[in-house]
Amino acid sequence: MARHVETYFVDDLTQERGDDVQTHSFELDGVSYEIDLSAASYENLESTLSPFVKAARRTSSGRRARSRKTPAPTRKWVPAATFSDAEPDPAEIRKWAKDRKIAVPARGRIPRSVREQFLAAQGKVD
């Protein structure tokens, strides 16, 4: 079975097929649009917009305007990790270890063995 696929372009304004139909892009109030227009429809668009384009200021092409209808994304503030009842304060573990003459570094990570001893002494199992 043979299949024949035919693609043709239609002017979005007139709904007519045409070999000269091309896709054109424009932006208004930060919203980007695309429209397929024949040469005649595009000339109509250009002549209609001409007075506005002449009175307007150009913006840099590297920056796109943000839509006024879509607010800028915001970042939610998330507090730093805090120690809960399930996770004892390292300062508390260090004080406990020092009182029992268990070697523990003054800074940095507390060895797992010291942490496990502390939890066992508190009646908490890790």
Contact map, one row per residue, 1 for C-alpha under 8 A:
111000000000000000000000000000000000000000000000000000000000000000000000000000000000000000000000000000000000000000000000000000
111100000000000000000000000000000000000000000000000000000000000000000000000000000000000000000000000000000000000000000000000000
111110000000000000000000000000000000000000000000000000000000000000000000000000000000000000000000000000000000000000000000000000
011111000000000000000000000000000000000000000000000000000000000000000000000000000000000000000000000000000000000000000000000000
001111100000000000000000000000000000000000000000000000000000000000000000000000000000000000000000000000000000000000000000000000
000111110000000000000000000000000000000000000000000000000000000000000000000000000000000000000000000000000000000000000000000000
000011111000000000000000000000000000000000000000000000000000000000000000000000000000000000000000000000000000000000000000000000
000001111100000011100000000000000000000000000000000000000000000000000000000000000000000000000000000000000000000000000000000000
000000111110000011101100000000000001000000000000000000000000000000000000000000000000000000000000000000000000000000000000000000
000000011111001111001000000000000001100000000000000000000000000000000000000000000000000000000000000000000000000000000000000000
000000001111111111001000000000000001110010000000000000000000000000000000000000000000000000000000000000000000000000000000000000
000000000111111100000000000000000011100000000000000000000000000000000000000000000000000000000000000000000000000000000000000000
000000000011111000000000000000000001100010000000000000000000000000000000000000000000000000000000000000000000000000000000000000
000000000011111100000000000000000000000010000000000000000000000000000000000000000000000000000000000000000000000000000000000000
000000000111111110000000000000000000000000000000000000000000000000000000000000000000000000000000000000000000000000000000000000
000000000111011111000000000000000000000000000000000000000000000000000000000000000000000000000000000000000000000000000000000000
000000011110001111101000000000000000000000000000000000000000000000000000000000000000000000000000000000000000000000000000000000
000000011110000111111000000000000000010000000000000000000000000000000000000000000000000000000000000000000000000000000000000000
000000011000000011111000000000000000000000000000000000000000000000000000000000000000000000000000000000000000000000000000000000
000000000000000001111100000000000000011000000000000000000000000000000000000000000000000000000000000000000000000000000000000000
000000001110000011111110000000000001111000000000000000000000000000000000000000000000000000000000000000000000000000000000000000
000000001000000000011111000000000001111000000000000000000000000000000000000000000000000000000000000000000000000000000000000000
000000000000000000001111100000000111100000000000000000000000000000000000000000000000000000000000000000000000000000000000000000
000000000000000000000111110000000111100000000000000000000000000000000000000000000000000000000000000000000000000000000000000000
000000000000000000000011111000011110000000000000000000000000000000000000000000000000000000000000000000000000000000000000000000
000000000000000000000001111100011100000000000000000000000000000000000000000000000000000000000000000000000000000000000000000000
000000000000000000000000111111111000000000000000000000000000000000000000000000000000000000000000000000000000000000000000000000
000000000000000000000000011111111000000000000000000000000000000000000000000000000000000000000000000000000000000000000000000000
000000000000000000000000001111100000000000000000000000000000000011110000000000000000000000000000000000000000000000000000000000
000000000000000000000000001111110000000000000000000000000000000111110000000000000000000000000000000000000000000000000000000000
000000000000000000000000001111111000000000000000000000000000000001100000000000000000000000000000000000000000000000000000000000
000000000000000000000000111101111100000000000000000000000000000000000000000000000000000000000000000000000000000000000000000000
000000000000000000000000111100111110000000000000000000000000000000000000000000000000000000000000000000000000000000000000000000
000000000000000000000011110000011111000000000000000000000000000000000000000000000000000000000000000000000000000000000000000000
000000000001000000000011100000001111100000000000000000000000000000000000000000000000000000000000000000000000000000000000000000
000000001111100000001111000000000111110000000000000000000000000000000000000000000000000000000000000000000000000000000000000000
000000000111100000001111000000000011111111000000000000000000000000000000000000000000000000000000000000000000000000000000000000
000000000010000001011100000000000001111111000000000000000000000000000000000000000000000000000000000000000000000000000000000000
000000000000000000011100000000000000111111100000000000000000000000000000000000000000000000000000000000000000000000000000000000
000000000000000000000000000000000000111111110000000000000000000000000000000000000000000000000000000000000000000000000000000000
000000000010110000000000000000000000111111111000000000000000000000000000000000000000000000000000000000000000000000000000000000
000000000000000000000000000000000000111111111100000000000000000000000000000000000000000000000000000000000000000000000000000000
000000000000000000000000000000000000001111111110000000000000000000000000000000000000000000000000000000000000000000000000000000
000000000000000000000000000000000000000111111111000000000000000000000000000000000000000000000000000000000000000000000000000000
000000000000000000000000000000000000000011111111100000000000000000000000000000000000000000000000000000000000000000000000000000
000000000000000000000000000000000000000001111111110000000000000000000000000000000000000000000000000000000000000000000000000000
000000000000000000000000000000000000000000111111111000000000000000000000000000000000000000000000000000000000000000000000000000
000000000000000000000000000000000000000000011111111000000000000000000000000000000000000000000000000000000000000000000000000000
000000000000000000000000000000000000000000001111111110000000000000000000000000000000000000000000000000000000000000000000000000
000000000000000000000000000000000000000000000111111111000000000000000000000000000000000000000000000000000000000000000000000000
000000000000000000000000000000000000000000000011111111100000000000000000000000000000000000000000000000000000000000000000000000
000000000000000000000000000000000000000000000000111111110000000000000000000000000000000000000000000000000000000000000000000000
000000000000000000000000000000000000000000000000111111111000000000000000000000000000000000000000000000000000000000000000000000
000000000000000000000000000000000000000000000000011111110000000000000000000000000000000000000000000000000000000000000000000000
000000000000000000000000000000000000000000000000001111111000000000000000000000000000000000000000000000000000000000000000000000
000000000000000000000000000000000000000000000000000111111100000000000000000000000000000000000000000000000000000000000000000000
000000000000000000000000000000000000000000000000000010111110000000000000000000000000000000000000000000000000000000000000000000
000000000000000000000000000000000000000000000000000000011111000000000000000000000000000000000000000000000000000000000000000000
000000000000000000000000000000000000000000000000000000001111101000000000000000000000000000000000000000000000000000000000000000
000000000000000000000000000000000000000000000000000000000111111000000000000000000000000000000000000000000000000000000000000000
000000000000000000000000000000000000000000000000000000000011111100000000000000000000000000000000000000000000000000000000000000
000000000000000000000000000000000000000000000000000000000001111100000000000000000000000000000000000000000000000000000000000000
000000000000000000000000000000000000000000000000000000000011111110000000000000000000000000000000000000000000000000000000000000
000000000000000000000000000001000000000000000000000000000000111111000000000000000000000000000000000000000000000000000000000000
000000000000000000000000000011000000000000000000000000000000001111100000000000000000000000000000000000000000000000000000000000
000000000000000000000000000011100000000000000000000000000000000111110101000000000000000000000000000000000000000000000000000000
000000000000000000000000000011100000000000000000000000000000000011111110000000000000000000000000000000000000000000000000000000
000000000000000000000000000011000000000000000000000000000000000001111110000000000000000000000000000000000000000000000000000000
000000000000000000000000000000000000000000000000000000000000000000111110000000000000000000000000000000000000000000000000000000
000000000000000000000000000000000000000000000000000000000000000001111111000000000000000000000000000000000000000000000000000000
000000000000000000000000000000000000000000000000000000000000000000111111100000000000000000000000000000000000000000000000000000
000000000000000000000000000000000000000000000000000000000000000001000111110000000000000000000000000000000000000000000000000000
000000000000000000000000000000000000000000000000000000000000000000000011111000000000000000000000000000000000000000000000000000
000000000000000000000000000000000000000000000000000000000000000000000001111100000000000000000000000000000000000000000000000000
000000000000000000000000000000000000000000000000000000000000000000000000111110000000000000000000000000000000000000000000000000
000000000000000000000000000000000000000000000000000000000000000000000000011111000000000000000000000000000000000000000000000000
000000000000000000000000000000000000000000000000000000000000000000000000001111100000000000000000000000000000000000000000000000
000000000000000000000000000000000000000000000000000000000000000000000000000111110000000000000000000000000000000000000000000000
000000000000000000000000000000000000000000000000000000000000000000000000000011111000000000000000000000000000000000000000000000
000000000000000000000000000000000000000000000000000000000000000000000000000001111100000000000000000000000000000000000000000000
000000000000000000000000000000000000000000000000000000000000000000000000000000111110000000000000000000000000000000000000000000
000000000000000000000000000000000000000000000000000000000000000000000000000000011111000000000000000000000000000000000000000000
000000000000000000000000000000000000000000000000000000000000000000000000000000001111111110000000000000000000000000000000000000
000000000000000000000000000000000000000000000000000000000000000000000000000000000111111100000000000000000000000000000000000000
000000000000000000000000000000000000000000000000000000000000000000000000000000000011111100000000000000000000000000000000000000
000000000000000000000000000000000000000000000000000000000000000000000000000000000011111100000000000000000000000000000000000000
000000000000000000000000000000000000000000000000000000000000000000000000000000000011111110000000000000000000000000000000000000
000000000000000000000000000000000000000000000000000000000000000000000000000000000011111111011000000000000000000000000000000000
000000000000000000000000000000000000000000000000000000000000000000000000000000000010001111111000000000000000000000000000000000
000000000000000000000000000000000000000000000000000000000000000000000000000000000000000111111100000000000000010000000000000000
000000000000000000000000000000000000000000000000000000000000000000000000000000000000000011111110000000000000000000000000000000
000000000000000000000000000000000000000000000000000000000000000000000000000000000000000111111111000000000000000000000000000000
000000000000000000000000000000000000000000000000000000000000000000000000000000000000000111111111100000000000000001100100000000
000000000000000000000000000000000000000000000000000000000000000000000000000000000000000001111111110000010100000000000000000000
000000000000000000000000000000000000000000000000000000000000000000000000000000000000000000111111111000000000000000000000000000
000000000000000000000000000000000000000000000000000000000000000000000000000000000000000000011111111100000000000000000100000000
000000000000000000000000000000000000000000000000000000000000000000000000000000000000000000001111111111110000000001000100000000
000000000000000000000000000000000000000000000000000000000000000000000000000000000000000000000111111111110000000000000000000000
000000000000000000000000000000000000000000000000000000000000000000000000000000000000000000000011111111000000000000000000000000
000000000000000000000000000000000000000000000000000000000000000000000000000000000000000000000001111111000000000000000000000000
000000000000000000000000000000000000000000000000000000000000000000000000000000000000000000000000111111100000000000000000000000
000000000000000000000000000000000000000000000000000000000000000000000000000000000000000000000000111111110000000001000000000000
000000000000000000000000000000000000000000000000000000000000000000000000000000000000000000000000110011111000000000000000000000
000000000000000000000000000000000000000000000000000000000000000000000000000000000000000000000100110001111100011001000000000000
000000000000000000000000000000000000000000000000000000000000000000000000000000000000000000000000000000111111110000000000000000
000000000000000000000000000000000000000000000000000000000000000000000000000000000000000000000100000000011111000000000000000000
000000000000000000000000000000000000000000000000000000000000000000000000000000000000000000000000000000001111100000000000000000
000000000000000000000000000000000000000000000000000000000000000000000000000000000000000000000000000000001111110000000000000000
000000000000000000000000000000000000000000000000000000000000000000000000000000000000000000000000000000001011111000000000000000
000000000000000000000000000000000000000000000000000000000000000000000000000000000000000001000000000000011001111101100000000000
000000000000000000000000000000000000000000000000000000000000000000000000000000000000000000000000000000010000111111100000000000
000000000000000000000000000000000000000000000000000000000000000000000000000000000000000000000000000000000000011111110000000000
000000000000000000000000000000000000000000000000000000000000000000000000000000000000000000000000000000000000001111111000000000
000000000000000000000000000000000000000000000000000000000000000000000000000000000000000000001000100001010000011111111100000000
000000000000000000000000000000000000000000000000000000000000000000000000000000000000000000001000000000000000011111111110000000
000000000000000000000000000000000000000000000000000000000000000000000000000000000000000000000000000000000000000111111111000011
000000000000000000000000000000000000000000000000000000000000000000000000000000000000000000000000000000000000000011111111100000
000000000000000000000000000000000000000000000000000000000000000000000000000000000000000000001001100000000000000001111111110000
000000000000000000000000000000000000000000000000000000000000000000000000000000000000000000000000000000000000000000111111111111
000000000000000000000000000000000000000000000000000000000000000000000000000000000000000000000000000000000000000000011111111110
000000000000000000000000000000000000000000000000000000000000000000000000000000000000000000000000000000000000000000001111111100
000000000000000000000000000000000000000000000000000000000000000000000000000000000000000000000000000000000000000000000111111100
000000000000000000000000000000000000000000000000000000000000000000000000000000000000000000000000000000000000000000000011111110
000000000000000000000000000000000000000000000000000000000000000000000000000000000000000000000000000000000000000000000011111111
000000000000000000000000000000000000000000000000000000000000000000000000000000000000000000000000000000000000000000010011001111
000000000000000000000000000000000000000000000000000000000000000000000000000000000000000000000000000000000000000000010010000111
